């Protein structure tokens, strides 16, 4: 919304840059959380056989 009020020609590039930054942060974070939960679940399923 701040891009509409200012007369700066670069004001509209802040929105997509912010979205790209949050996406590039959240995708690896999600993959890490899913892989850790997968390893924990795999180890819990394997424990009766040990």
Order of alpha helices (4+ residues) and beta strands (2+ residues): alpha-alpha
